[in-house]
């Protein structure tokens, strides 16, 4: 479950404080799909970044499976993201000099995950890119890069 308890995010813009999120509370039960919609600049990306632990709220608390991520250190957040949070970025964040397979494999090796090569192989199977793993990002379609 994801829980936000009175989460506020304020950023400094020049001499002005901008309230991006103001006293947001919500619960998202395990297995529930949620669409975050709103106008440009309404705080959607900020909200997702906070839930993922990519940024910290100005105030309030965020819990994932009952554990507060608000005060976690970077190692704890990295573990959380690698084990419990999946990302689909608006931009692809692929390293152009690495193949699709290497782009999947390298982060797992950096994290020291066991069986990284087998897991990378399986992930490419899961997203139907088995035959494209040796291709570089510029050789993949936009949809293939996104997967």
C-alpha atoms as one frame of an Amber mdcrd trajectory, in Angstrom:
protein
   0.000   0.000   0.000   1.106   3.554  -0.723   0.056   6.180   1.804   0.545
   9.919   1.751  -0.209  11.759   4.974  -0.607  15.554   4.727   2.209  15.838
   2.170   3.253  19.322   1.124   5.986  20.276  -1.337   7.218  23.851  -1.534
  10.017  24.983  -3.858  11.867  28.277  -4.042  11.581  30.177  -7.335  13.745
  33.270  -7.166  12.501  35.134  -4.106   9.138  33.380  -4.055   8.022  30.124
  -2.443   5.785  28.049  -4.717   3.493  25.459  -3.172   3.477  22.573  -5.636
   1.492  20.141  -3.445  -0.547  21.295  -0.466  -1.616  18.918   2.313  -2.148
  15.871   0.069  -3.402  12.708   1.772  -4.282   9.502  -0.056  -4.098   5.726
   0.118  -3.473   3.413  -2.811  -4.101  -0.235  -1.892  -1.884  -2.989  -3.288
  -2.919  -4.019  -6.794  -4.922  -0.868  -7.517  -4.161   1.086 -10.685  -4.289
   4.860 -10.419  -4.155   7.494 -13.145  -2.642  10.823 -12.155  -4.181  13.510
 -14.350  -4.191  17.278 -14.361  -3.109  20.386 -16.173   0.512  21.073 -17.010
   2.271  22.387 -13.918  -0.297  20.987 -11.484   2.212  18.796  -9.605   1.750
  15.361 -11.220   5.452  14.682 -11.778   6.283  16.097  -8.356   3.760  13.749
  -6.744   5.183  10.715  -8.556   8.744  11.751  -7.726   7.848  12.015  -4.041
   6.138   8.611  -4.000   9.211   7.087  -5.679  11.567   8.673  -3.172  13.291
  10.729  -5.867  12.518  13.880  -3.874  11.480  14.591  -0.293   8.332  16.407
   0.810   8.621  19.725   2.616   6.295  18.259   5.238   4.140  15.196   5.744
   4.909  11.519   5.463   4.974   8.919   2.689   4.704   5.221   3.506   5.235
   2.231   1.230   3.917  -1.031   2.675   3.748   0.624   6.090   7.364   1.823
   6.051   8.045   5.551   6.058  10.285   6.569   3.162  10.337  10.207   4.229
  13.489   9.894   6.341  15.193   7.020   4.485  18.821   7.489   3.501  19.923
   7.128  -0.127  20.856   3.459   0.270  17.431   2.667   1.721  15.716   4.581
  -1.071  17.801   2.813  -3.729  16.810  -0.554  -2.269  13.157   0.504  -2.135
  13.213   1.615  -5.768  14.938  -1.557  -6.960  12.559  -3.869  -5.079   9.158
  -2.174  -4.932   8.846   0.619  -7.477   8.757   0.405 -11.263   9.325   3.428
 -13.439   8.158   4.295 -16.915   9.923   7.548 -17.703   8.645  10.132 -20.161
  12.089  10.038 -21.738  13.838   6.743 -22.204  17.038   7.243 -20.166  18.963
   4.750 -22.268  22.727   4.982 -22.636  23.289   5.336 -26.402  26.635   3.484
 -26.436  25.107   0.373 -24.806  22.877  -2.242 -26.411  19.327  -2.796 -25.191
  20.562  -5.841 -23.264  23.385  -3.872 -21.639  20.996  -1.039 -20.715  18.926
  -3.621 -18.809  21.883  -5.531 -17.351  24.182  -2.752 -16.092  21.845  -1.280
 -13.413  21.284  -4.766 -11.973  25.029  -5.439 -11.892  25.674  -2.088 -10.195
  23.131  -3.050  -7.526  24.873  -6.409  -7.150  21.728  -8.396  -7.911  22.216
 -12.135  -8.110  21.694 -13.769 -11.499  21.719 -10.367 -13.220  22.346 -11.873
 -16.659  19.498 -14.365 -16.330  17.199 -11.612 -15.054  18.160  -9.343 -17.964
  17.442 -12.166 -20.414  14.049 -12.773 -18.798  13.146  -9.071 -18.812  13.843
  -8.861 -22.542  11.622 -11.917 -23.037   8.897 -10.332 -20.883   8.794  -7.197
 -23.056   9.168  -9.095 -26.350  12.637  -7.751 -27.174  14.575 -11.017 -27.223
  15.644 -10.527 -30.839  16.475  -6.840 -30.332  18.778  -7.101 -27.300  21.934
  -6.631 -29.382  20.640  -3.401 -30.937  21.610   0.089 -29.801  18.921   2.609
 -28.793  19.167   4.448 -32.123  18.330   1.160 -33.874  15.138   0.628 -31.838
  11.723   2.131 -32.465  10.281   4.533 -29.897   8.024   1.797 -28.558  10.922
  -0.638 -28.268  12.988   1.960 -26.426  10.103   2.607 -24.029   9.786  -1.085
 -23.190
